[in-house]
Amino acid sequence: MTAIESNTRPQGENPAQLEFTRLFVASQAAFQGFLLTLVHDRHAADDLVQELAGRLWVKFGDYERSRPFVAWGLGFARLLAFEWRRHQTRLPVPMDEQTLQALADVAAERSMASDDRHEALGHCLQHLTDHQRQVLQARYYKDQSVADIARQAQRTEMAVYKVLKRAHQQLLECMRINLASPTPP
């Protein structure tokens, strides 16, 4: 660690805590969706995500870095949701343990597939040109209109549409290849 790095770190900063926070924040939407699928109550799911964060932090020392964090966390989330359902006296649709297990399995598969698609998209975005990435970011992340993008880039709207079309085609092809193969090329 350089002197500059050590001076920019807050006093008492814990590297494990930073790593956990980074991993949990990146996975929080997957945990939220998974828990919502099992409990069917947004407020309960929010509370369970908070409880999950505490439980995962306590067990973080046991986390094997070779495993995906989401998969590890979903195991805890499943148990937490089952606990919550067992303690509920008034649920609109009671589910037996077998049905709940099947629902949890499907939700976990979908969450992992979503994680794979997100990772593949990140990989594929790296293969676009800087200009294509800038146009995509302006259009989808900043929610700018094509007319605004064209005006800022001093191009025609048709030129912007062509950049978007080519970028979409490249991303689609790259995603197909990446999701069909076990590891990204």
Steps between C-alpha positions, in 0.01 A plus 500: 500500500636840407511796734230670293268198526549471873424871542176478301360210703279596793637420844410149617387382156463124484588341159266205565218740577568693178503179297178380663328834440605504135377144444176548692408826324567340160277204595229680692250517211533124445441434871205740505336335198561150633350580841204683348426192291483289813320730743273702265522806725725791402538633855582155637751449217665834586527396865636159402768658279619697802497186714684316223773765492563450871506122475730501197739740673518272804581201273719694252815344643372162376431627147712322237612764250495241218117480523274773361388723787140504375476120509645492851263771619195340340551193717468719809210694346311177437532394863403846617186499282403153625543621859286804430223292339493255792446790742215654302156414634299674229633445150264547207610176334649237727774294335631168600875454538534314167328776301707765677821306421403475131423872488832580666687279251344677202562845650866411568549373143353818356711717726818319398403521131445872540843530664656311206328730249617808691859374503484414127360844421787665687745290300326583171488872568880498515508390134309804375675814386524794739254690282246215509528476878458876537187500284355201688575664834340827393192324366437239770678611817446873465165450322581762235298516182660414166451863396694623805782251439520602133508869592777450759709283265432734206365209298168423337236301683533232231871468580417448869237239410760318289751500787233362735396234248858382446568498873180301566593248231853459637373462857237246396752287311758524779237409763392196297858380476581569866186343640536193275861435606600405856751785533530833315758503219 
